[in-house]
């Protein structure tokens, strides 16, 4: 009983939190490279946006993430007014050990009518 009371006091004193456990930010795949952890079923996150194009990083389920990326590109360039100019896995960082490279699947796009992307 006394231990339970002390534990409760400790939680209250520390400002107990209702926050969910943090999600991992990276996972190691079968080849040993580190990849961002999937967030939900799929996510297309804007990494860079320029006047006439940008870069979107896909994580989780690729189909769901690509659907979200399509929505982001359409919001930026207009519906059906963009071209994917590059898509694939890219090195995004190197671990401190220098033996593994963190990678992410990214889509580079250009708004139609843009020159010199």
Backbone bond lengths (Angstrom), bond angles and torsions (degrees), N, CA, C in turn:
res aa  C-N    CA-C-N  psi(-1)  N-CA   C-N-CA  omega(-1)  CA-C   N-CA-C  phi
1 X - - - 1.450 - - 1.530 110.91 -
2 X 1.336 115.30 -43.79 1.453 119.20 -178.75 1.528 110.72 -65.25
3 X 1.337 117.57 -38.68 1.463 120.72 178.47 1.528 111.05 -64.58
4 X 1.323 116.34 -40.34 1.468 119.81 178.99 1.521 110.37 -63.38
5 X 1.331 116.87 -40.94 1.461 120.77 179.32 1.527 110.18 -65.07
6 X 1.342 116.43 -41.80 1.466 119.98 178.38 1.527 111.02 -64.57
7 X 1.328 116.90 -40.39 1.466 120.31 178.58 1.522 110.28 -63.30
8 X 1.331 117.12 -43.25 1.465 120.89 179.37 1.518 110.28 -63.77
9 X 1.346 116.59 -42.86 1.455 120.93 177.97 1.524 110.95 -60.57
10 X 1.327 116.90 -41.28 1.460 121.70 179.12 1.527 110.72 -62.75
11 X 1.329 116.70 -44.61 1.475 120.63 -179.83 1.517 110.67 -62.13
12 X 1.323 116.63 -45.24 1.465 120.41 -179.95 1.520 110.31 -65.09
13 X 1.344 116.86 -42.91 1.470 120.59 -179.11 1.518 112.23 -64.38
14 X 1.316 116.30 -32.13 1.463 120.08 -179.46 1.518 111.94 -86.05
15 X 1.321 117.42 0.78 1.463 119.76 179.00 1.501 111.48 74.85
16 X 1.325 116.98 44.79 1.461 123.25 -179.05 1.517 112.31 -24.60
17 X 1.286 116.47 147.23 1.455 121.18 -173.07 1.508 111.05 -123.80
18 X 1.311 117.09 145.89 1.457 122.63 173.94 1.512 111.07 -95.12
19 X 1.341 116.91 6.36 1.463 120.51 -177.91 1.514 109.98 -63.74
20 X 1.324 115.49 142.06 1.451 120.45 174.87 1.517 108.54 -73.92
21 X 1.328 115.47 158.37 1.455 119.21 177.45 1.523 109.24 -57.59
22 X 1.326 116.56 140.53 1.454 119.98 -179.34 1.519 110.50 -66.48
23 X 1.319 115.85 144.16 1.455 121.70 177.54 1.519 109.13 -80.82
24 X 1.322 117.37 144.81 1.472 118.51 176.71 1.520 109.91 -62.69
25 X 1.335 116.14 147.54 1.463 119.27 -179.20 1.509 112.51 -93.93
26 X 1.335 117.21 -12.85 1.456 119.31 179.79 1.522 110.37 -152.50
27 X 1.320 115.33 153.30 1.454 121.93 175.05 1.519 108.30 -130.24
28 X 1.305 116.76 156.67 1.457 120.84 176.96 1.510 107.89 -102.33
29 X 1.328 117.31 125.41 1.462 120.00 -178.90 1.519 110.67 -85.04
30 X 1.338 116.85 -178.90 1.459 121.76 -175.78 1.521 113.23 -62.51
31 X 1.323 117.78 -25.41 1.464 120.12 -179.16 1.518 112.06 -86.75
32 X 1.336 116.80 -2.41 1.453 120.42 178.57 1.512 113.76 92.95
33 X 1.342 118.07 -2.72 1.457 117.99 177.95 1.518 109.08 -85.81
34 X 1.296 116.16 153.95 1.457 122.06 -176.74 1.509 108.52 -96.79
35 X 1.338 115.83 133.32 1.449 121.21 179.91 1.521 109.41 -126.75
36 X 1.338 118.62 152.40 1.457 119.83 175.21 1.518 109.77 -59.70
37 X 1.324 116.36 142.68 1.460 120.13 178.23 1.515 109.96 -70.69
38 X 1.311 116.10 145.99 1.457 121.50 179.59 1.521 109.86 -68.60
39 X 1.304 117.26 136.79 1.450 123.17 176.72 1.520 108.00 -109.38
40 X 1.311 117.70 100.06 1.455 121.21 -179.63 1.508 110.96 71.27
41 X 1.335 116.17 -157.58 1.458 119.93 -175.09 1.524 113.35 -70.19
42 X 1.288 118.77 -27.13 1.456 122.79 -179.80 1.505 109.56 171.46
43 X 1.311 115.73 141.36 1.464 119.47 -177.86 1.513 110.07 -141.90
44 X 1.327 116.12 136.01 1.451 122.95 172.38 1.512 107.66 -111.69
45 X 1.337 117.14 108.43 1.458 121.68 -174.12 1.521 109.99 -109.27
46 X 1.320 116.78 127.52 1.470 121.60 179.18 1.523 108.73 -67.89
47 X 1.320 116.14 122.78 1.463 122.65 178.79 1.519 109.93 -97.53
48 X 1.330 115.41 -41.24 1.460 120.55 -178.30 1.520 108.70 -149.31
49 X 1.313 116.18 136.71 1.455 120.84 176.28 1.517 108.01 -132.85
50 X 1.326 114.23 124.11 1.456 120.46 177.10 1.527 107.42 -112.21
51 X 1.294 116.78 179.14 1.457 119.65 -177.70 1.523 111.97 -56.43
52 X 1.317 117.95 -41.49 1.463 120.37 -173.64 1.523 114.21 -123.29
53 X 1.328 117.85 30.44 1.457 120.15 177.78 1.508 111.00 167.72
54 X 1.322 115.55 -167.91 1.451 118.01 179.75 1.513 112.73 175.09
55 X 1.343 114.50 -170.16 1.456 123.04 -178.67 1.517 107.95 -133.63
56 X 1.336 115.60 133.27 1.461 121.54 178.10 1.522 107.99 -126.16
57 X 1.326 115.84 131.97 1.459 122.00 178.93 1.523 109.46 -96.33
58 X 1.335 116.01 131.15 1.458 121.63 179.83 1.519 109.58 -102.70
59 X 1.336 116.66 137.19 1.461 120.78 175.01 1.519 108.66 -139.66
60 X 1.317 116.13 158.94 1.455 120.79 -178.91 1.514 111.15 74.70
61 X 1.314 116.26 -147.50 1.461 121.69 179.82 1.523 109.17 -62.14
62 X 1.322 117.02 118.78 1.461 121.14 -173.44 1.528 112.25 -62.69
63 X 1.339 118.26 -38.54 1.470 120.56 -179.43 1.525 111.36 -64.37
64 X 1.334 116.33 -45.80 1.466 120.31 178.92 1.526 110.53 -66.13
65 X 1.328 116.66 -40.57 1.465 120.84 179.74 1.525 110.54 -65.44
66 X 1.334 117.29 -39.85 1.463 120.58 -179.75 1.515 110.84 -66.91
67 X 1.334 116.85 -34.61 1.470 119.85 176.90 1.531 109.67 -62.25
68 X 1.318 116.55 -43.65 1.458 120.24 177.87 1.534 110.62 -66.14
69 X 1.335 117.07 -39.05 1.467 120.59 177.80 1.527 110.57 -62.58
70 X 1.343 116.92 -41.36 1.469 120.69 177.21 1.530 110.75 -58.87
71 X 1.329 116.54 -40.27 1.471 120.50 178.34 1.527 110.90 -64.54
72 X 1.336 116.78 -40.97 1.469 120.94 178.81 1.531 110.89 -64.53
73 X 1.342 116.37 -43.94 1.464 120.06 -179.22 1.529 110.76 -66.45
74 X 1.342 117.09 -40.27 1.464 120.74 178.33 1.527 111.08 -65.88
75 X 1.327 116.87 -37.09 1.468 120.01 177.94 1.524 111.24 -65.87
76 X 1.329 116.50 -33.02 1.457 120.77 -178.75 1.528 112.44 -81.34
77 X 1.340 116.20 -45.01 1.471 120.36 -171.75 1.526 113.90 -104.00
78 X 1.314 116.81 -18.53 1.461 121.16 -172.97 1.523 108.72 108.17
79 X 1.326 117.16 151.46 1.466 120.68 -179.21 1.531 111.78 -56.77
80 X 1.312 116.10 131.79 1.472 122.76 178.48 1.523 113.25 53.43
81 X 1.320 117.34 30.40 1.460 121.47 -177.33 1.528 111.89 -120.99
82 X 1.337 116.54 35.80 1.454 120.68 179.56 1.524 109.61 -143.89
83 X 1.319 114.98 157.95 1.460 121.80 178.19 1.515 108.64 -128.77
84 X 1.333 116.77 132.26 1.457 120.59 173.90 1.525 106.67 -79.65
85 X 1.327 116.42 118.68 1.460 121.01 -176.10 1.525 112.60 -100.05
86 X 1.327 116.68 -15.01 1.467 120.47 177.78 1.518 107.86 -161.52
87 X 1.336 116.22 140.02 1.455 121.06 177.67 1.514 108.55 -149.42
88 X 1.321 116.44 134.48 1.455 119.23 177.22 1.512 112.58 160.28
89 X 1.325 114.02 -178.31 1.450 121.47 -179.68 1.522 109.40 -78.12
90 X 1.329 115.90 132.67 1.460 121.43 -179.20 1.516 110.05 -127.18
91 X 1.311 116.00 145.75 1.461 121.28 172.27 1.521 107.68 -70.93
92 X 1.327 116.64 130.51 1.464 119.60 -179.09 1.524 112.70 -118.62
93 X 1.341 117.42 -18.40 1.466 121.04 179.14 1.515 109.30 -169.48
94 X 1.315 115.09 164.69 1.454 119.87 175.88 1.514 108.20 -121.90
95 X 1.333 116.42 133.85 1.460 119.58 178.19 1.511 110.29 -63.79
96 X 1.312 116.22 158.48 1.460 120.69 -177.00 1.526 112.42 -62.26
97 X 1.318 117.79 -23.50 1.464 120.04 178.86 1.516 111.10 -73.24
98 X 1.325 116.60 -19.91 1.461 121.21 179.41 1.511 113.28 77.85
99 X 1.333 117.79 3.98 1.460 120.16 -178.00 1.518 113.74 -98.61
100 X 1.306 117.83 -18.06 1.458 119.89 -179.16 1.509 110.07 -127.19
101 X 1.305 115.62 150.41 1.456 121.45 177.76 1.511 108.59 -116.79
102 X 1.322 116.85 127.69 1.463 121.43 175.75 1.520 107.57 -75.80
103 X 1.328 116.26 136.41 1.460 120.68 -178.49 1.527 110.32 -128.89
104 X 1.310 115.15 161.70 1.465 121.87 176.28 1.521 108.36 -148.79
105 X 1.321 116.61 150.94 1.460 121.90 176.05 1.519 106.97 -86.46
106 X 1.314 116.54 121.48 1.469 120.64 -177.37 1.517 111.35 -128.20
107 X 1.319 114.25 148.60 1.465 123.36 178.25 1.527 107.31 -116.98
108 X 1.330 116.45 124.11 1.470 122.29 174.85 1.526 106.43 -102.71
109 X 1.311 116.74 131.69 1.463 119.75 -178.83 1.520 110.89 -132.60
110 X 1.315 113.43 160.86 1.464 122.00 179.04 1.513 107.95 -133.03
111 X 1.316 116.40 134.00 1.466 119.77 174.28 1.516 107.84 -68.35
112 X 1.317 117.65 137.42 1.464 121.07 -179.69 1.515 109.58 -60.51
113 X 1.317 115.48 138.04 1.453 121.13 -177.46 1.514 112.58 94.38
114 X 1.342 116.69 -6.90 1.468 120.12 179.60 1.520 109.74 -82.11
115 X 1.293 116.82 144.33 1.453 122.29 179.08 1.516 109.13 -118.12
116 X 1.320 116.16 141.57 1.458 121.06 172.21 1.503 116.39 74.41
117 X 1.317 120.11 29.53 1.461 121.70 178.74 1.494 110.98 -65.96
